[in-house]
Amino acid sequence: DQQVKQNSPSLSVQEGRISILNCDYTNSMFDYFLWYKKYPAEGPTFLISISSIKDKNEDGRFTVFLNKSAKHLSLHIVPSQPGDSAVYFCAARSQGGKLIFGQGTELSVKP
Amino acid sequence: NAGVTQTPKFQVLKTGQSMTLQCAQDMNHNSMYWYRQDPGMGLRLIYYSASEGTTDKGEVPNGYNVSRLNKREFSLRLESAAPSQTSVYFCASSEINRGSSGNTIYFGEGSWLTVV
């Protein structure tokens, strides 16, 4: 039973346009949501997070939106750059501090 | 900055063989984790250790054992490897941060394991 789901395995976007990556979750007790970025042959690295008591967090070109009623969050990248091409994992923090990850979405930004 | 270091990076095992993946972190973190990454499955937690001396099962613990040797080191052992354990394994560590960034985990570079 997947508690965190990323239903789009891949996304292709033109350079300069907006990339929107989506994530759904089932457990209303998650208190933090995070996005991680992963390049091939490397470990995932932290990108941005949002507390469950907020609905938006922005860091440069990256913005995460949280819709608690829909149990949905999204990551917006504006403008997208070729260097953003990577796999993006959504994660949710459960009670006790464990992170539950989604399946990942592979973003390809084309020049 | 070493961060999280895991060895070996690549390993091929025959079915039934045993092996241990080693992991060490130099960030003085209390919590350490082992994840596996499989296509279409994302990152799944195998075992974690909230602090030195404690270990707990994650989502997919069957076929694995762990040892939290000290605060720095957390090893993952496959006692009798099976082809289903072919995967990329990631060790990670974290410190609970109740501030604005939540609990951020730092990952190692991964260990590619193939069981034939």
Interface residues (C-beta under 8 A of the other chain):
Chain A: V4 Q6 P9 D31 Y32 F33 L34 Y36 A41 E42 G43 P44 T45 F46 S49 S51 F89 A91 R93 G96 G97 K98 L99 I100 F101 G102 Q103 G104
Chain B: V4 S31 Y35 G40 M41 G42 L43 R44 L45 Y48 A50 G58 E59 F90 A92 S94 I96 S100 S101 G102 N103 T104 I105 Y106 F107 G108 E109 G110
